[in-house]
């Protein structure tokens, strides 16, 4: 018994030692003042390893803003990624939706505790009694699954799954939400359906389309001129990157006819730099106040801290000394994306890739760590 205890004690001491050493090393990295060179190396390596044909990279460190394209936005036509190349940003769209929601709250048009049923159109009819609120939709705690089975059954095109869905499909599910779980503040269940529904509520409340709200309340105030809510027909945009699957084959762009508030926004590195700066630097934009409000942790009971639409990584931030990392990622059939920033170090990154891959998140976190410790050269 003593031997077992000694072994366990040894393991604990070893783990503490490794953790302590890693913490010391990560917090004592020599500043070589070559951050732009490091960004280039990591981005080019990402492409060389075939994680994606192209990349759009944004890194902000204090007053320095780095924006650059790497690789190809269209392999077949040999077109390169440029700072104004348009990518599908997928679920990063959710942070725009909760920003709009927060603005509605500030204007007294909505309340966090407003019940969902209060805003449903008459054509929905009677739905089962439930205490779901707008807060639950905005924090993935409503109990609605990611995509309900009844909605999945209507997704006939695996390459463009949201194409063909209608509001009637949404209404039919709300009347009979057979796979809905209970409200759970401790264990959020990530829900595209719930966030998409929140976007619909903003439309019903304002009597404006989501695209109109986005343009009026977010894009114009911070001058995001190449960002738009996806609508059919925009595939003719010459700056729109082609998306690719794991076999390097071009894949269709996603068309959201419903639930678009969960993932239908498209944007460029130049515009995402504006959005990142507006989130990172307090007072830097006309919408700084509602942006900051969405970053505040609002579910202390949860094992996954989050603001409104944002995830908060306090563990990795503590280990690396960066402080809280406020982040979100996104993915569609042929694209993956990440936005994250550290208020403590005033560092933020955006990574846009024209292939869906989990490697995008890893690259973004490495860039965050590098930028938190390494400065740009004086020439930058």
C-alpha positions in Angstrom: 0.0 0.0 0.0 2.8 2.4 0.9 4.5 1.6 -2.5 1.3 2.6 -4.3 1.1 5.8 -2.3 4.7 6.7 -3.1 4.1 6.0 -6.8 1.0 8.2 -6.8 2.9 10.9 -4.9 5.7 10.7 -7.4 3.3 11.0 -10.3 1.7 14.1 -8.7 5.1 15.7 -8.1 6.1 15.0 -11.7 3.0 16.5 -13.1 3.3 19.6 -11.0 6.9 19.9 -12.0 6.1 19.5 -15.7 3.3 22.0 -15.4 5.5 24.5 -13.5 8.3 24.1 -16.0 5.9 24.7 -18.9 4.4 27.7 -17.2 7.8 29.2 -16.6 8.9 28.6 -20.2 5.7 30.0 -21.7 6.0 33.1 -19.5 9.7 33.7 -20.2 9.9 33.6 -24.0 12.6 35.9 -25.4 11.2 38.6 -27.6 13.0 38.2 -30.9 11.0 41.0 -32.6 10.3 38.9 -35.7 6.6 38.2 -35.4 5.8 38.7 -39.1 8.5 36.2 -40.1 7.0 33.7 -37.7 3.5 34.2 -39.0 4.8 33.6 -42.5 6.5 30.4 -41.6 3.5 29.0 -39.7 1.1 29.9 -42.4 3.2 28.6 -45.3 3.8 25.4 -43.4 0.1 25.0 -42.9 -0.5 25.1 -46.6 2.5 22.9 -47.4 1.1 20.3 -45.1 -2.1 20.4 -47.3 -4.3 21.6 -44.4 -5.8 24.1 -46.8 -5.2 25.6 -50.3 -5.3 29.1 -48.9 -5.4 31.2 -45.8 -6.4 34.7 -44.7 -4.5 35.8 -41.6 -5.1 38.7 -39.2 -2.9 39.4 -36.2 -3.4 42.4 -34.0 -0.9 43.3 -31.2 -1.5 46.6 -29.6 -1.5 49.2 -32.3 0.0 46.9 -34.9 -2.3 45.2 -37.4 -1.0 42.4 -39.7 -3.2 41.3 -42.6 -2.0 38.9 -45.3 -3.2 36.2 -47.7 -1.4 32.9 -48.4 -1.9 30.2 -51.0 -4.8 30.0 -53.4 -8.4 31.1 -53.2 -9.1 29.1 -56.4 -6.9 26.2 -57.3 -8.3 25.5 -60.7 -7.8 29.1 -61.9 -4.6 29.6 -59.9 -6.0 32.7 -58.1 -4.2 33.8 -54.9 -5.7 34.7 -51.6 -5.6 38.4 -51.1 -6.6 40.6 -48.1 -10.0 41.3 -49.7 -10.7 37.6 -50.5 -14.1 36.5 -49.2 -14.5 33.4 -47.0 -17.4 31.7 -45.5 -16.9 32.3 -41.7 -19.5 29.8 -40.6 -20.3 29.8 -36.9 -18.4 33.0 -36.2 -21.6 34.5 -37.5 -23.1 33.6 -34.1 -21.1 36.4 -32.5 -22.7 38.9 -34.8 -26.1 37.5 -33.9 -25.5 37.9 -30.2 -24.1 41.4 -30.8 -27.3 42.3 -32.5 -29.2 40.8 -29.6 -27.2 42.8 -27.1 -28.0 46.0 -29.1 -31.7 45.2 -29.0 -31.4 44.7 -25.2 -29.6 48.1 -24.8 -32.4 49.8 -26.8 -35.0 48.2 -24.6 -36.5 46.2 -27.4 -35.7 42.8 -25.9 -34.7 41.3 -22.5 -32.5 38.4 -21.7 -35.3 36.7 -19.8 -38.0 37.2 -22.4 -39.7 33.8 -23.2 -39.2 32.4 -26.6 -43.0 31.8 -27.1 -43.6 35.6 -26.8 -42.1 36.2 -30.2 -43.3 33.2 -32.3 -45.6 34.1 -35.3 -49.2 33.1 -35.1 -48.7 30.5 -37.9 -46.6 28.4 -35.6 -49.7 27.6 -33.6 -49.5 26.0 -30.2 -46.2 24.6 -29.0 -45.5 22.5 -25.9 -45.2 24.6 -22.7 -41.6 25.4 -22.1 -39.6 28.0 -20.1 -36.9 28.6 -22.8 -35.8 32.3 -22.8 -33.7 34.3 -25.3 -30.8 33.9 -22.8 -31.0 30.2 -23.2 -30.9 30.5 -27.0 -27.9 32.9 -26.9 -25.9 30.6 -24.6 -26.7 27.1 -26.0 -28.5 26.1 -22.8 -32.0 25.8 -24.2 -31.9 22.1 -24.6 -32.4 22.3 -28.4 -30.0 19.9 -30.1 -27.4 21.2 -32.6 -29.6 20.3 -35.5 -32.9 18.5 -34.6 -33.4 15.1 -36.2 -36.6 16.3 -37.9 -34.6 19.1 -39.5 -31.8 16.8 -40.4 -34.3 14.6 -42.2 -35.1 17.5 -44.4 -31.5 18.2 -45.4 -31.4 16.3 -48.7 -28.2 17.7 -50.1 -25.2 16.6 -48.0 -22.9 19.1 -49.8 -25.2 22.1 -49.3 -27.3 20.9 -46.3 -29.3 24.1 -45.4 -30.4 24.6 -49.0 -34.1 23.7 -49.4 -35.0 24.2 -45.7 -38.0 26.4 -45.1 -39.5 28.2 -42.1 -42.3 25.6 -42.2 -39.8 22.9 -41.3 -38.7 25.1 -38.3 -42.3 25.7 -37.2 -43.2 22.0 -37.6 -40.3 21.1 -35.3 -41.3 23.7 -32.7 -44.8 22.1 -32.5 -43.2 18.7 -31.8 -39.7 19.1 -30.5 -39.3 15.4 -29.8 -35.5 15.4 -29.2 -35.3 18.6 -27.2 -33.6 18.2 -23.8 -34.2 20.1 -20.6 -32.7 23.6 -20.0 -29.2 23.0 -18.7 -27.1 25.9 -17.4 -24.3 23.6 -16.3 -23.7 21.7 -19.6 -24.4 23.8 -22.7 -25.4 21.8 -25.8 -24.1 23.7 -28.9 -27.1 24.5 -31.0 -27.2 25.9 -34.5 -31.0 25.6 -34.4 -31.2 27.7 -31.2 -28.9 30.4 -32.5 -30.7 30.5 -35.9 -34.0 30.8 -34.1 -32.6 33.8 -32.1 -31.8 35.5 -35.4 -35.4 34.9 -36.6 -36.7 36.5 -33.4 -34.6 39.6 -34.1 -36.3 39.7 -37.6 -39.8 39.2 -36.2 -39.3 41.8 -33.5 -37.9 44.5 -35.8 -39.8 43.6 -39.0 -36.5 43.8 -40.9 -34.4 41.0 -42.5 -31.3 39.8 -40.7 -29.2 41.1 -43.6 -30.7 44.6 -43.1 -30.1 44.5 -39.3 -26.5 43.3 -39.8 -25.8 46.1 -42.3 -27.4 48.9 -40.3 -26.2 47.9 -36.8 -22.8 46.3 -37.3 -21.3 46.6 -40.8 -21.8 50.3 -41.5 -20.7 51.5 -38.0 -17.3 49.7 -38.3 -17.1 50.0 -42.1 -17.0 46.3 -43.0 -17.6 46.9 -46.7 -16.9 43.4 -48.1 -19.0 41.5 -45.5 -22.5 40.2 -46.2 -25.1 37.8 -45.0 -25.2 35.1 -47.6 -27.9 35.3 -50.2 -28.4 33.1 -53.3 -26.6 34.6 -56.3 -23.5 36.0 -54.5 -21.5 33.1 -55.8 -20.7 35.4 -58.8 -18.6 37.6 -56.5 -15.1 37.6 -58.1 -13.5 37.9 -54.6 -15.3 34.8 -53.2 -12.9 31.9 -52.5 -13.7 28.4 -53.6 -14.1 25.9 -50.8 -12.4 22.5 -50.8 -12.9 19.2 -49.1 -10.2 16.8 -47.8 -9.7 15.3 -51.2 -8.8 18.8 -52.6 -12.0 18.8 -54.6 -14.1 22.0 -54.9 -17.2 21.9 -52.8 -20.4 24.0 -53.2 -20.9 27.1 -51.1 -23.6 26.8 -48.5 -26.9 28.5 -49.1 -28.9 29.2 -45.9 -32.6 29.8 -46.6 -33.4 29.5 -42.9 -31.3 29.5 -39.6 -28.7 31.6 -41.4 -28.0 33.6 -38.2 -26.1 30.5 -37.0 -23.6 30.5 -39.9 -24.3 32.4 -43.1 -22.0 35.4 -43.0 -19.1 35.8 -45.4 -16.2 38.2 -44.9 -12.6 39.0 -45.8 -9.4 39.3 -43.8 -9.5 43.1 -44.1 -13.1 43.3 -42.7 -12.4 40.7 -40.0 -9.5 42.8 -38.9 -11.9 45.6 -38.3 -14.3 43.3 -36.4 -11.4 41.9 -34.3 -10.1 45.4 -33.4 -13.6 46.5 -32.5 -13.8 43.6 -30.1 -10.3 43.8 -28.7 -9.8 47.5 -28.2 -12.3 49.2 -25.9 -13.7 52.5 -27.3 -12.3 51.9 -30.7 -15.6 51.7 -32.5 -19.2 53.0 -32.3 -20.3 49.6 -31.1 -17.7 49.0 -28.5 -20.1 49.0 -25.6 -22.4 46.2 -26.8 -19.4 44.2 -28.0 -17.8 44.4 -24.6 -21.1 43.3 -23.0 -21.1 40.1 -25.1 -17.7 39.2 -23.7 -18.7 39.1 -20.0 -19.1 35.6 -18.6 -22.8 35.0 -18.1 -23.1 31.4 -17.0 -20.9 30.8 -13.9 -22.6 27.5 -13.3 -21.3 26.1 -16.6 -18.3 23.9 -17.1 -17.8 25.8 -20.4 -17.6 29.5 -19.5 -19.1 31.8 -22.2 -20.3 35.2 -22.9 -23.1 35.9 -25.3 -22.1 33.9 -28.4 -18.4 33.8 -27.3 -16.5 31.0 -25.5 -14.1 31.9 -22.8 -10.9 29.8 -22.4 -9.6 30.6 -18.9 -7.6 27.3 -18.5 -5.3 27.6 -21.5 -5.0 31.4 -20.8 -3.9 30.7 -17.2 -1.3 28.2 -18.3 0.2 30.4 -21.0 -0.1 33.7 -19.0 -2.2 35.2 -21.7 -5.2 35.6 -19.5 -8.7 34.7 -20.8 -9.0 33.8 -24.4 -12.3 34.9 -25.8 -13.0 33.0 -29.0 -15.2 31.3 -31.5 -14.6 29.1 -34.5 -16.6 28.2 -37.6 -16.9 25.7 -40.3 -18.9 25.0 -43.5 -18.5 22.4 -46.1 -15.4 23.9 -47.6 -14.2 26.5 -45.1 -13.0 26.8 -41.5 -12.4 29.9 -39.4 -11.3 31.1 -36.0 -11.3 34.4 -34.2 -9.8 34.9 -30.7 -8.4 37.6 -28.6 -6.8 38.2 -25.2 -7.8 41.4 -23.4 -4.9 41.1 -21.0 -2.2 41.1 -23.7 -4.2 43.1 -26.3 -3.5 40.4 -28.8 -6.0 38.9 -31.3 -6.0 36.7 -34.4 -8.3 35.7 -37.2 -7.6 32.6 -39.4 -9.7 32.0 -42.5 -9.2 28.8 -44.5 -10.8 27.5 -47.6 -11.0 24.0 -46.4 -12.8 22.6 -43.4 -10.2 21.3 -40.9 -9.7 21.3 -37.2 -6.1 22.3 -37.8 -7.3 25.9 -38.3 -8.0 26.2 -34.6 -4.5 24.8 -33.7 -2.8 27.3 -36.0 -4.8 30.2 -34.5 -3.9 29.3 -30.9 -0.2 29.0 -31.9 -0.4 32.5 -33.5 -2.1 33.9 -30.3 0.8 32.5 -28.2 3.5 33.8 -30.5 1.9 37.2 -30.7 1.5 37.4 -27.0 5.3 37.0 -26.5 6.9 38.2 -29.7 6.8 41.7 -31.2 6.7 42.8 -34.8 10.0 44.2 -36.2 10.5 47.9 -36.2 10.1 47.9 -40.0 6.5 46.6 -39.7 
